[in-house]
Amino acid sequence: MNNKLIFKWWLVFFGISAVGGFLAGGFLGMVIGFFLGVYGALVHHPEIVKPIVMVVCPLVGMLASLPVSFFAFRFAVGKILQSAD
């Protein structure tokens, strides 16, 4: 296989997974943070909700970015295998 081709599709994979993962993780983390914040305002205990938000939102964001990374990897490897034929 050609190293330039592999590097090109690795860059494509990296770009898609970085940008897509950032957007998906950021959006889902923001939505979960919003609902946890509303819950904290409704129960009048924001001091309890803040540590929960600081733990849950990054975890949810990371989990949301995993499928984006998987599909970007699948796309890039598929293109490499198609061009190898």
Rosetta constraint file for C-alpha pairs under 8 A:
AtomPair CA 1 CA 5 HARMONIC 7.72 0.50
AtomPair CA 1 CA 6 HARMONIC 7.66 0.50
AtomPair CA 1 CA 84 HARMONIC 6.67 0.50
AtomPair CA 2 CA 6 HARMONIC 6.47 0.50
AtomPair CA 3 CA 7 HARMONIC 6.04 0.50
AtomPair CA 4 CA 8 HARMONIC 6.04 0.50
AtomPair CA 5 CA 9 HARMONIC 6.33 0.50
AtomPair CA 5 CA 80 HARMONIC 7.31 0.50
AtomPair CA 6 CA 10 HARMONIC 6.02 0.50
AtomPair CA 6 CA 80 HARMONIC 6.75 0.50
AtomPair CA 7 CA 11 HARMONIC 6.18 0.50
AtomPair CA 8 CA 12 HARMONIC 6.40 0.50
AtomPair CA 9 CA 13 HARMONIC 6.04 0.50
AtomPair CA 9 CA 76 HARMONIC 5.49 0.50
AtomPair CA 9 CA 77 HARMONIC 7.63 0.50
AtomPair CA 9 CA 79 HARMONIC 7.59 0.50
AtomPair CA 9 CA 80 HARMONIC 6.99 0.50
AtomPair CA 10 CA 14 HARMONIC 6.01 0.50
AtomPair CA 10 CA 76 HARMONIC 6.95 0.50
AtomPair CA 11 CA 15 HARMONIC 6.00 0.50
AtomPair CA 12 CA 16 HARMONIC 6.10 0.50
AtomPair CA 12 CA 76 HARMONIC 6.95 0.50
AtomPair CA 13 CA 17 HARMONIC 5.95 0.50
AtomPair CA 13 CA 69 HARMONIC 7.93 0.50
AtomPair CA 13 CA 72 HARMONIC 5.38 0.50
AtomPair CA 13 CA 73 HARMONIC 5.78 0.50
AtomPair CA 13 CA 75 HARMONIC 7.73 0.50
AtomPair CA 13 CA 76 HARMONIC 5.69 0.50
AtomPair CA 14 CA 18 HARMONIC 5.83 0.50
AtomPair CA 15 CA 19 HARMONIC 6.01 0.50
AtomPair CA 16 CA 20 HARMONIC 5.55 0.50
AtomPair CA 16 CA 21 HARMONIC 7.79 0.50
AtomPair CA 16 CA 68 HARMONIC 7.98 0.50
AtomPair CA 16 CA 69 HARMONIC 7.72 0.50
AtomPair CA 16 CA 72 HARMONIC 6.12 0.50
AtomPair CA 17 CA 21 HARMONIC 5.35 0.50
AtomPair CA 17 CA 22 HARMONIC 8.00 0.50
AtomPair CA 17 CA 65 HARMONIC 7.81 0.50
AtomPair CA 17 CA 68 HARMONIC 5.91 0.50
AtomPair CA 17 CA 69 HARMONIC 4.70 0.50
AtomPair CA 17 CA 72 HARMONIC 5.86 0.50
AtomPair CA 17 CA 73 HARMONIC 7.95 0.50
AtomPair CA 18 CA 22 HARMONIC 5.96 0.50
AtomPair CA 18 CA 69 HARMONIC 7.88 0.50
AtomPair CA 19 CA 23 HARMONIC 6.19 0.50
AtomPair CA 20 CA 24 HARMONIC 5.97 0.50
AtomPair CA 20 CA 65 HARMONIC 7.29 0.50
AtomPair CA 20 CA 68 HARMONIC 6.19 0.50
AtomPair CA 20 CA 69 HARMONIC 7.90 0.50
AtomPair CA 21 CA 25 HARMONIC 5.67 0.50
AtomPair CA 21 CA 26 HARMONIC 7.99 0.50
AtomPair CA 21 CA 62 HARMONIC 7.97 0.50
AtomPair CA 21 CA 64 HARMONIC 7.26 0.50
AtomPair CA 21 CA 65 HARMONIC 4.14 0.50
AtomPair CA 21 CA 66 HARMONIC 7.20 0.50
AtomPair CA 21 CA 68 HARMONIC 5.77 0.50
AtomPair CA 21 CA 69 HARMONIC 6.76 0.50
AtomPair CA 22 CA 26 HARMONIC 5.69 0.50
AtomPair CA 22 CA 65 HARMONIC 6.98 0.50
AtomPair CA 23 CA 27 HARMONIC 5.92 0.50
AtomPair CA 24 CA 28 HARMONIC 6.13 0.50
AtomPair CA 24 CA 61 HARMONIC 7.15 0.50
AtomPair CA 24 CA 64 HARMONIC 5.97 0.50
AtomPair CA 24 CA 65 HARMONIC 5.85 0.50
AtomPair CA 24 CA 68 HARMONIC 7.81 0.50
AtomPair CA 25 CA 29 HARMONIC 5.81 0.50
AtomPair CA 25 CA 58 HARMONIC 7.98 0.50
AtomPair CA 25 CA 60 HARMONIC 7.04 0.50
AtomPair CA 25 CA 61 HARMONIC 3.63 0.50
AtomPair CA 25 CA 62 HARMONIC 5.91 0.50
AtomPair CA 25 CA 63 HARMONIC 7.41 0.50
AtomPair CA 25 CA 64 HARMONIC 5.11 0.50
AtomPair CA 25 CA 65 HARMONIC 5.26 0.50
AtomPair CA 26 CA 30 HARMONIC 5.93 0.50
AtomPair CA 26 CA 61 HARMONIC 5.95 0.50
AtomPair CA 27 CA 31 HARMONIC 6.23 0.50
AtomPair CA 27 CA 61 HARMONIC 7.74 0.50
AtomPair CA 28 CA 32 HARMONIC 6.18 0.50
AtomPair CA 28 CA 57 HARMONIC 7.98 0.50
AtomPair CA 28 CA 60 HARMONIC 6.88 0.50
AtomPair CA 28 CA 61 HARMONIC 5.98 0.50
AtomPair CA 28 CA 64 HARMONIC 6.92 0.50
AtomPair CA 29 CA 33 HARMONIC 5.95 0.50
AtomPair CA 29 CA 57 HARMONIC 4.62 0.50
AtomPair CA 29 CA 58 HARMONIC 6.49 0.50
AtomPair CA 29 CA 60 HARMONIC 5.85 0.50
AtomPair CA 29 CA 61 HARMONIC 4.93 0.50
AtomPair CA 30 CA 34 HARMONIC 6.02 0.50
AtomPair CA 30 CA 57 HARMONIC 7.28 0.50
AtomPair CA 31 CA 35 HARMONIC 6.39 0.50
AtomPair CA 32 CA 36 HARMONIC 6.12 0.50
AtomPair CA 32 CA 57 HARMONIC 6.40 0.50
AtomPair CA 32 CA 60 HARMONIC 7.92 0.50
AtomPair CA 33 CA 37 HARMONIC 5.94 0.50
AtomPair CA 33 CA 53 HARMONIC 5.90 0.50
AtomPair CA 33 CA 57 HARMONIC 6.08 0.50
AtomPair CA 34 CA 38 HARMONIC 6.18 0.50
AtomPair CA 35 CA 39 HARMONIC 6.14 0.50
AtomPair CA 36 CA 40 HARMONIC 6.18 0.50
AtomPair CA 36 CA 49 HARMONIC 6.79 0.50
AtomPair CA 36 CA 53 HARMONIC 6.71 0.50
AtomPair CA 37 CA 41 HARMONIC 6.23 0.50
AtomPair CA 37 CA 46 HARMONIC 7.45 0.50
AtomPair CA 37 CA 49 HARMONIC 6.93 0.50
AtomPair CA 37 CA 50 HARMONIC 7.94 0.50
AtomPair CA 37 CA 53 HARMONIC 7.85 0.50
AtomPair CA 38 CA 42 HARMONIC 6.15 0.50
AtomPair CA 39 CA 43 HARMONIC 6.26 0.50
AtomPair CA 39 CA 49 HARMONIC 7.95 0.50
AtomPair CA 40 CA 44 HARMONIC 5.92 0.50
AtomPair CA 40 CA 45 HARMONIC 5.44 0.50
AtomPair CA 40 CA 46 HARMONIC 4.73 0.50
AtomPair CA 40 CA 48 HARMONIC 7.46 0.50
AtomPair CA 40 CA 49 HARMONIC 5.53 0.50
AtomPair CA 41 CA 45 HARMONIC 6.71 0.50
AtomPair CA 41 CA 46 HARMONIC 6.23 0.50
AtomPair CA 45 CA 49 HARMONIC 6.89 0.50
AtomPair CA 46 CA 50 HARMONIC 6.18 0.50
AtomPair CA 47 CA 51 HARMONIC 7.57 0.50
AtomPair CA 48 CA 52 HARMONIC 7.14 0.50
AtomPair CA 49 CA 53 HARMONIC 6.11 0.50
AtomPair CA 50 CA 54 HARMONIC 6.22 0.50
AtomPair CA 51 CA 55 HARMONIC 6.40 0.50
AtomPair CA 52 CA 56 HARMONIC 5.87 0.50
AtomPair CA 53 CA 57 HARMONIC 5.57 0.50
AtomPair CA 54 CA 58 HARMONIC 7.00 0.50
AtomPair CA 55 CA 59 HARMONIC 6.61 0.50
AtomPair CA 56 CA 60 HARMONIC 6.06 0.50
AtomPair CA 57 CA 61 HARMONIC 6.01 0.50
AtomPair CA 58 CA 62 HARMONIC 6.08 0.50
AtomPair CA 59 CA 63 HARMONIC 6.19 0.50
AtomPair CA 60 CA 64 HARMONIC 6.05 0.50
AtomPair CA 61 CA 65 HARMONIC 6.34 0.50
AtomPair CA 62 CA 66 HARMONIC 6.61 0.50
AtomPair CA 63 CA 67 HARMONIC 7.83 0.50
AtomPair CA 64 CA 68 HARMONIC 7.58 0.50
AtomPair CA 65 CA 69 HARMONIC 6.38 0.50
AtomPair CA 66 CA 70 HARMONIC 6.24 0.50
AtomPair CA 67 CA 71 HARMONIC 6.18 0.50
AtomPair CA 68 CA 72 HARMONIC 6.10 0.50
AtomPair CA 69 CA 73 HARMONIC 6.06 0.50
AtomPair CA 70 CA 74 HARMONIC 6.13 0.50
AtomPair CA 71 CA 75 HARMONIC 6.03 0.50
AtomPair CA 72 CA 76 HARMONIC 6.15 0.50
AtomPair CA 73 CA 77 HARMONIC 6.02 0.50
AtomPair CA 74 CA 78 HARMONIC 5.92 0.50
AtomPair CA 75 CA 79 HARMONIC 6.28 0.50
AtomPair CA 76 CA 80 HARMONIC 6.31 0.50
AtomPair CA 77 CA 81 HARMONIC 6.14 0.50
AtomPair CA 78 CA 82 HARMONIC 6.09 0.50
AtomPair CA 79 CA 83 HARMONIC 6.19 0.50
AtomPair CA 80 CA 84 HARMONIC 6.21 0.50
AtomPair CA 81 CA 85 HARMONIC 6.76 0.50
